[in-house]
Amino acid sequence: MKILDKYIIKRFLVPFFATFLVVLFVLVILTLWQQFDKIAGKGLSAGVILKYFGYTTLMVVPQALPIGILLSSIMALGTLSENYEFAAIKSAGISLYRLLKPLTIFMIVLSSLNFLFLNYVFPKAYYESVNLLRNIRKKQPSLALIAGSFNSDIPGFSIKFSEKYGEEKNLLKDVLIYDLREKRHNNVCITAKFGEIKSENNSKYMTLILKDGYYYKDVIPKKYRSLINDNMPFINSHFDEHQINFDIGSLDNFDNSNKINELKMMLSLTQLKEKVKKEKKPFNKILIDAKLRYYNNVQANKLYRDTTVSKEVTTIKNVLDEFSNKNKIKILSNAVSNIDYSIKNLKSTRKRLKLSQGNINKYNVEYYNRIAFSLACLVLFLIGAPLGSIIRKGGFGVPLITAIVIFVIYHFIGVFTRGMADTGEISPLLGGWFSTIVMLILGIFLINRAIKA
């Protein structure tokens, strides 16, 4: 390795390690702050907190790495230009391509490591982090309830209260509970001035003791007719103390409404492709079932090929003219009913296909995005290096602002296009790669601009 190569790498590595650690620290703190209410004040041991901190750090490393590279490349090349070292190098006949060659090789290595990290370490860290959070939530389920809004995490109930207090945050004020276990009717309402939550560690049940309240229930008869003036029977009673047992086993179950958004982050690239294959089976089944249903509806099996030999065919201007008025009405009524039925089936099938295709798209987008994001180290370096030589500002101020603006643009383009790909507006391949392609084009433009400058 030549002296110049060693010098350039040294000038880059010094700010790189500093910026990477700073960015990593900031991202970890931001992530922990978002989950602060779920882990603070729950009597957790230092080991559990450190474990969650470690998982969070591993999760944000792939994001901190390209930001650190972008910032440090602007700082390093900006310092070289500001001190006229870059001008001296160019006057010696060394091109920008030659100057960036060792750093480009280093970026390719980092991109490869980032790819391996995203494929093996990140999914495992995400899985362990989510699992740990849910275990914490199950350990003290009373703290999962939020004051001032309806809490529907507990299956079959919707709970609201005005205040939560006490050392363990298990005492409630002004409790309102709707019993939703009868899925067709919302006919049971319980109110109480005070409530106390009791639960044991690792138990799948939680007990809520209500004090000084009312129990109200509409008695719905079997033959229910929704007439406005009907007087319906009901039960209304006051209680000094009432106890309700909740089954909270599902709070630690991954099979919920957020299943897709969580699990796709926990899978490696190979697992993502296998998941796409599995998701395509129900999609294909919906298509096959729809084809068979439409085939049977039109009675296509009763259609026969015309075998008449005569060239003279009697043309009937209006087939309905061959029937009486009474039969005409029946035929038209049946036709309208069949059309309405077919339209409803088409809408239902379209909705199911869209939902199934959306599931497939989410896994495909994650697959392509993970590959594209692993190249962010190289792509953002191709932006930061020429940009630093153009703005000719070292230090930390201007490079920091510039790096933040560029990465925010890169991030929001990615979020926007991935959202479009999830809904099927664009292909998953384009949705996963678009932001990286845009940044690559910008990097090529800046390199050409820096060479001409």
Wavefront OBJ file of the C-alpha trace (Angstrom):
o trace
v 0.000 0.000 0.000
v 1.353 3.397 -0.970
v 1.921 6.232 1.470
v -0.912 8.282 -0.047
v -3.377 5.427 0.392
v -2.402 5.023 4.043
v -2.735 8.752 4.578
v -6.216 8.956 2.998
v -7.485 5.958 4.953
v -6.105 7.395 8.188
v -7.730 10.768 7.543
v -11.040 8.991 6.976
v -10.954 6.465 9.835
v -10.376 9.035 12.580
v -13.644 10.937 12.006
v -15.441 7.751 10.959
v -15.096 5.985 14.304
v -16.031 9.152 16.183
v -19.112 9.922 14.058
v -20.233 6.291 13.971
v -20.211 6.028 17.766
v -22.005 9.368 18.157
v -24.693 8.453 15.609
v -25.066 4.984 17.141
v -25.522 6.486 20.595
v -28.127 8.986 19.356
v -30.136 6.312 17.516
v -30.062 3.976 20.514
v -31.273 6.753 22.817
v -34.078 7.676 20.397
v -35.176 4.053 20.148
v -35.087 3.568 23.907
v -37.037 6.787 24.411
v -39.827 5.464 22.186
v -40.064 2.368 24.388
v -39.432 4.214 27.650
v -42.990 3.827 28.961
v -42.827 0.056 28.390
v -39.645 -0.576 30.373
v -39.422 2.229 32.951
v -40.641 1.716 36.490
v -41.379 -1.985 36.125
v -38.904 -3.300 38.646
v -36.687 -4.841 35.978
v -33.263 -6.124 36.888
v -30.126 -4.507 35.497
v -29.466 -7.646 33.452
v -32.804 -7.381 31.622
v -32.297 -3.674 30.904
v -28.769 -4.264 29.616
v -30.029 -7.121 27.470
v -32.660 -4.896 25.861
v -30.052 -2.148 25.426
v -27.789 -4.631 23.643
v -30.542 -5.818 21.300
v -31.455 -2.219 20.494
v -27.818 -1.411 19.706
v -27.570 -4.349 17.312
v -30.793 -3.267 15.609
v -29.595 0.287 14.856
v -26.026 -0.587 13.798
v -27.002 -1.088 10.104
v -28.625 2.343 10.105
v -25.836 4.124 12.011
v -23.118 2.758 9.719
v -24.148 4.534 6.464
v -24.886 7.767 8.364
v -21.427 7.661 9.934
v -19.822 6.979 6.540
v -21.689 9.864 4.903
v -20.758 12.309 7.649
v -17.114 11.224 7.960
v -16.554 11.245 4.176
v -17.816 14.837 3.968
v -15.607 15.796 6.928
v -12.478 14.028 5.657
v -12.627 15.276 2.052
v -13.844 18.687 3.197
v -10.821 19.030 5.477
v -8.470 18.001 2.648
v -9.989 20.625 0.358
v -10.092 23.300 3.062
v -6.381 22.812 3.803
v -5.554 22.756 0.053
v -4.223 19.212 0.392
v -6.646 18.067 -2.269
v -5.403 20.770 -4.642
v -1.820 19.660 -4.036
v -2.725 16.052 -4.765
v -4.441 17.051 -8.014
v -1.464 19.186 -9.042
v 0.705 16.075 -8.667
v -1.376 14.423 -11.400
v -3.447 12.198 -9.114
v -7.102 12.066 -10.122
v -10.088 11.931 -7.833
v -10.735 8.337 -8.898
v -7.242 7.319 -7.803
v -7.559 9.257 -4.571
v -10.826 7.528 -3.626
v -9.726 4.045 -4.727
v -8.601 2.737 -1.290
v -11.673 4.197 0.407
v -13.959 2.703 -2.247
v -12.488 -0.742 -1.616
v -12.974 -0.172 2.104
v -16.635 0.784 1.475
v -17.199 -2.398 -0.536
v -15.891 -4.397 2.429
v -18.145 -2.485 4.843
v -21.141 -2.990 2.543
v -20.462 -6.729 2.511
v -20.246 -6.800 6.305
v -23.432 -4.744 6.533
v -25.173 -7.234 4.248
v -24.157 -10.145 6.476
v -25.215 -8.175 9.554
v -28.641 -7.409 8.069
v -29.142 -11.006 7.044
v -28.073 -12.799 10.208
v -27.649 -10.496 13.223
v -30.434 -7.935 12.698
v -33.339 -10.455 12.397
v -32.222 -12.290 15.526
v -31.798 -9.047 17.498
v -35.215 -7.818 16.389
v -36.846 -11.107 17.364
v -35.228 -11.133 20.801
v -36.071 -7.456 21.372
v -39.777 -7.901 20.577
v -39.937 -11.106 22.612
v -38.285 -9.405 25.579
v -40.700 -6.470 25.428
v -43.686 -8.796 25.390
v -42.342 -10.752 28.314
v -41.958 -7.474 30.220
v -45.507 -6.555 29.287
v -46.785 -9.911 30.472
v -44.847 -9.624 33.721
v -46.821 -6.526 34.741
v -49.857 -6.311 32.431
v -51.393 -3.511 34.493
v -48.737 -1.172 33.104
v -49.751 -2.028 29.554
v -53.063 -0.248 30.145
v -53.097 3.463 29.263
v -55.214 6.025 31.131
v -57.665 8.234 29.251
v -58.301 5.933 26.286
v -60.010 2.629 25.564
v -57.645 -0.342 25.925
v -58.625 -3.303 23.763
v -55.469 -5.432 24.127
v -57.280 -7.858 26.433
v -59.469 -10.070 24.217
v -63.206 -9.617 24.723
v -63.006 -6.382 26.734
v -62.569 -2.667 26.188
v -61.336 -0.860 29.310
v -61.090 2.854 30.033
v -60.154 4.735 33.206
v -59.210 8.299 34.084
v -56.159 7.732 36.267
v -53.665 5.055 37.264
v -51.805 5.454 40.554
v -50.103 3.583 43.384
v -46.538 2.322 43.797
v -47.116 -0.508 41.328
v -49.452 1.570 39.132
v -52.209 -0.996 39.672
v -54.901 1.246 41.168
v -57.488 2.789 38.840
v -60.052 5.590 39.043
v -63.367 6.006 37.178
v -63.309 2.638 35.452
v -65.512 1.899 32.429
v -65.588 -1.619 30.950
v -67.430 -2.943 27.896
v -67.790 -6.719 27.718
v -67.383 -7.629 24.028
v -67.298 -11.406 24.353
v -70.693 -11.633 22.679
v -69.342 -10.496 19.346
v -72.704 -9.599 17.831
v -73.845 -7.337 20.686
v -72.282 -4.700 22.918
v -74.818 -5.192 25.694
v -72.762 -5.351 28.922
v -71.344 -2.241 30.570
v -69.626 -2.030 33.960
v -68.655 1.179 35.754
v -66.822 1.663 39.048
v -65.289 4.508 41.007
v -62.184 2.516 41.888
v -60.380 -0.553 40.638
v -57.377 -2.654 41.617
v -55.365 -4.923 39.316
v -53.819 -8.078 40.751
v -51.646 -10.530 38.827
v -48.855 -12.977 39.505
v -45.646 -13.274 37.547
v -45.834 -15.688 34.588
v -49.575 -16.127 35.125
v -51.921 -16.097 32.127
v -54.697 -14.498 34.175
v -55.173 -11.000 35.550
v -57.759 -10.093 38.186
v -59.516 -6.711 38.306
v -61.321 -5.910 41.559
v -63.909 -3.145 41.098
v -65.352 -1.155 44.007
v -68.514 0.951 44.281
v -69.921 0.524 40.817
v -72.813 -0.508 38.595
v -73.441 -3.466 36.332
v -75.686 -2.894 33.313
v -76.812 -5.477 30.776
v -79.309 -5.424 27.931
v -81.209 -8.708 27.758
v -81.499 -9.495 24.067
v -84.235 -12.032 23.236
v -83.610 -14.794 20.739
v -86.035 -13.298 18.237
v -84.625 -9.812 18.224
v -86.414 -7.160 16.173
v -84.858 -3.725 15.986
v -88.013 -1.643 16.483
v -87.540 1.863 17.815
v -90.537 1.854 20.158
v -89.933 -1.605 21.623
v -89.161 -1.725 25.333
v -86.263 -4.142 25.778
v -85.596 -5.870 29.140
v -82.362 -5.045 30.975
v -80.468 -5.713 34.203
v -79.153 -2.885 36.353
v -77.472 -3.552 39.713
v -75.150 -1.828 42.152
v -72.198 -3.576 43.765
v -69.739 -2.718 46.512
v -67.125 -5.077 45.089
v -67.001 -7.017 41.850
v -64.222 -9.238 40.529
v -63.362 -9.936 36.878
v -60.732 -12.409 35.675
v -59.041 -11.653 32.337
v -57.188 -14.158 30.169
v -53.966 -12.315 29.220
v -52.199 -15.272 27.633
v -52.601 -13.689 24.196
v -50.494 -10.680 25.243
v -47.432 -12.867 24.732
v -48.683 -14.417 21.504
v -47.095 -13.381 18.198
v -50.177 -14.377 16.229
v -51.978 -11.019 16.256
v -53.017 -8.216 13.913
v -49.446 -6.889 13.711
v -48.068 -10.250 12.692
v -46.852 -9.286 9.205
v -45.255 -5.950 10.187
v -43.253 -7.676 12.932
v -42.346 -11.042 11.513
v -40.913 -9.777 8.234
v -38.173 -8.009 10.220
v -37.321 -11.251 12.005
v -36.577 -13.283 8.885
v -33.367 -13.727 6.941
v -33.310 -13.339 3.163
v -33.729 -17.074 2.631
v -36.650 -17.169 5.057
v -38.241 -14.171 3.341
v -38.211 -15.970 -0.009
v -39.698 -19.077 1.587
v -42.374 -16.918 3.224
v -43.260 -15.412 -0.162
v -43.719 -18.908 -1.604
v -46.024 -19.826 1.289
v -48.042 -16.629 0.879
v -48.508 -17.320 -2.835
v -50.372 -20.569 -2.100
v -53.488 -18.886 -0.627
v -53.300 -16.259 -3.386
v -53.363 -18.945 -6.072
v -56.127 -20.791 -4.230
v -58.301 -17.659 -4.288
v -57.758 -17.353 -8.039
v -58.585 -21.016 -8.715
v -61.700 -20.895 -6.513
v -62.880 -17.741 -8.279
v -62.395 -19.320 -11.722
v -64.345 -22.418 -10.722
v -67.111 -20.350 -9.162
v -67.558 -18.213 -12.276
v -67.361 -21.304 -14.496
v -70.180 -22.946 -12.559
v -72.259 -19.776 -12.334
v -72.423 -19.337 -16.111
v -72.916 -23.109 -16.512
v -70.080 -23.238 -19.001
v -70.128 -27.047 -18.870
v -73.516 -26.963 -20.618
v -72.283 -24.901 -23.549
v -71.836 -26.856 -26.782
v -70.077 -26.070 -30.012
v -72.348 -25.140 -32.958
v -72.460 -28.169 -35.296
v -75.049 -26.873 -37.778
v -74.085 -27.342 -41.424
v -76.656 -25.030 -42.994
v -75.355 -21.630 -43.939
v -78.809 -20.086 -43.574
v -79.281 -19.051 -39.983
v -82.484 -17.496 -38.790
v -81.668 -14.300 -36.898
v -83.887 -13.290 -34.010
v -83.773 -9.540 -33.418
v -84.846 -9.836 -29.783
v -84.802 -13.159 -27.953
v -87.264 -11.847 -25.357
v -89.907 -11.461 -28.052
v -90.273 -15.242 -28.016
v -91.612 -15.168 -24.415
v -94.751 -13.848 -22.785
v -94.673 -10.684 -20.703
v -94.866 -12.668 -17.469
v -91.869 -14.794 -18.445
v -89.995 -11.723 -19.661
v -90.238 -10.233 -16.170
v -88.946 -13.450 -14.598
v -86.044 -13.695 -17.054
v -84.998 -10.061 -16.540
v -85.359 -10.368 -12.759
v -83.157 -13.481 -12.709
v -80.623 -11.782 -14.974
v -80.406 -8.740 -12.689
v -80.049 -10.988 -9.623
v -77.279 -12.983 -11.290
v -75.460 -9.800 -12.281
v -75.703 -8.368 -8.749
v -74.455 -11.655 -7.330
v -71.561 -11.728 -9.776
v -70.605 -8.124 -8.991
v -70.590 -8.855 -5.249
v -68.434 -11.938 -5.824
v -66.040 -9.945 -7.994
v -65.692 -7.225 -5.347
v -65.177 -9.784 -2.603
v -62.610 -11.712 -4.660
v -60.819 -8.501 -5.581
v -60.612 -7.488 -1.916
v -59.233 -10.884 -0.894
v -56.725 -10.880 -3.743
v -55.587 -7.364 -2.847
v -55.087 -8.348 0.782
v -53.212 -11.522 -0.149
v -51.081 -9.692 -2.712
v -50.329 -7.018 -0.112
v -48.938 -9.688 2.217
v -46.727 -11.003 -0.571
v -45.575 -7.495 -1.481
v -44.515 -6.692 2.091
v -42.169 -9.641 2.248
v -40.809 -8.953 -1.237
v -40.218 -5.287 -0.424
v -38.362 -6.226 2.743
v -36.239 -8.688 0.755
v -35.167 -6.153 -1.890
v -34.836 -3.293 0.587
v -32.482 -5.273 2.791
v -30.183 -5.984 -0.141
v -30.350 -2.365 -1.337
v -29.761 -0.929 2.131
v -26.631 -3.028 2.568
v -25.163 -1.021 -0.347
v -26.013 2.269 1.355
v -22.475 2.413 2.774
v -20.959 2.540 -0.711
v -23.649 4.748 -2.258
v -23.593 7.381 0.491
v -19.803 7.434 0.391
v -19.979 8.201 -3.348
v -22.108 11.202 -2.365
v -20.171 12.357 0.680
v -16.645 12.189 -0.761
v -17.167 14.484 -3.816
v -19.542 16.687 -1.815
v -16.841 17.288 0.778
v -14.347 18.304 -1.909
v -16.921 20.699 -3.411
v -18.092 22.497 -0.243
v -14.483 22.636 1.114
v -15.564 22.699 4.750
v -14.129 20.437 7.402
v -15.044 20.367 11.071
v -18.358 19.112 12.363
v -20.978 21.820 11.728
v -21.534 22.111 7.978
v -20.813 18.398 7.271
v -23.307 17.382 9.980
v -26.118 19.523 8.575
v -25.377 18.365 5.027
v -25.289 14.690 6.051
v -28.581 14.983 7.962
v -30.339 16.613 4.991
v -29.085 13.967 2.544
v -29.938 11.017 4.770
v -33.405 12.393 5.596
v -34.110 12.710 1.853
v -32.796 9.178 1.301
v -34.882 7.838 4.186
v -38.163 9.503 3.183
v -37.823 8.486 -0.461
v -37.366 4.917 0.752
v -40.365 5.077 3.111
v -42.583 6.592 0.410
v -41.664 4.111 -2.321
v -41.823 1.101 0.008
v -45.306 2.189 1.040
v -46.326 2.379 -2.620
v -44.839 -1.074 -3.223
v -46.722 -2.527 -0.240
v -50.027 -1.398 -1.741
v -49.107 -2.643 -5.217
v -48.821 0.787 -6.880
v -45.266 -0.043 -7.975
v -43.330 -3.287 -8.086
v -41.600 -4.505 -4.875
v -38.275 -4.530 -6.736
v -38.570 -0.828 -7.582
v -39.906 0.011 -4.135
v -36.940 -1.607 -2.411
v -34.281 -0.178 -4.733
v -35.623 3.242 -5.753
v -34.057 5.355 -2.987
v -30.677 3.648 -3.459
v -30.818 4.197 -7.231
v -31.651 7.894 -6.740
v -28.721 8.341 -4.360
v -26.397 6.474 -6.746
v -27.339 8.814 -9.595
v -26.732 11.792 -7.304
v -23.338 10.372 -6.326
v -22.266 9.920 -9.969
v -23.357 13.489 -10.707
v -21.377 14.878 -7.755
v -18.254 12.903 -8.699
v -18.344 14.331 -12.231
v -18.926 17.787 -10.797
v -15.987 17.427 -8.390
v -13.688 16.277 -11.226
v -14.596 19.315 -13.355
v -14.169 21.631 -10.388
l 1 2 3 4 5 6 7 8 9 10 11 12 13 14 15 16 17 18 19 20 21 22 23 24 25 26 27 28 29 30 31 32 33 34 35 36 37 38 39 40 41 42 43 44 45 46 47 48 49 50 51 52 53 54 55 56 57 58 59 60 61 62 63 64 65 66 67 68 69 70 71 72 73 74 75 76 77 78 79 80 81 82 83 84 85 86 87 88 89 90 91 92 93 94 95 96 97 98 99 100 101 102 103 104 105 106 107 108 109 110 111 112 113 114 115 116 117 118 119 120 121 122 123 124 125 126 127 128 129 130 131 132 133 134 135 136 137 138 139 140 141 142 143 144 145 146 147 148 149 150 151 152 153 154 155 156 157 158 159 160 161 162 163 164 165 166 167 168 169 170 171 172 173 174 175 176 177 178 179 180 181 182 183 184 185 186 187 188 189 190 191 192 193 194 195 196 197 198 199 200 201 202 203 204 205 206 207 208 209 210 211 212 213 214 215 216 217 218 219 220 221 222 223 224 225 226 227 228 229 230 231 232 233 234 235 236 237 238 239 240 241 242 243 244 245 246 247 248 249 250 251 252 253 254 255 256 257 258 259 260 261 262 263 264 265 266 267 268 269 270 271 272 273 274 275 276 277 278 279 280 281 282 283 284 285 286 287 288 289 290 291 292 293 294 295 296 297 298 299 300 301 302 303 304 305 306 307 308 309 310 311 312 313 314 315 316 317 318 319 320 321 322 323 324 325 326 327 328 329 330 331 332 333 334 335 336 337 338 339 340 341 342 343 344 345 346 347 348 349 350 351 352 353 354 355 356 357 358 359 360 361 362 363 364 365 366 367 368 369 370 371 372 373 374 375 376 377 378 379 380 381 382 383 384 385 386 387 388 389 390 391 392 393 394 395 396 397 398 399 400 401 402 403 404 405 406 407 408 409 410 411 412 413 414 415 416 417 418 419 420 421 422 423 424 425 426 427 428 429 430 431 432 433 434 435 436 437 438 439 440 441 442 443 444 445 446 447 448 449 450 451 452 453
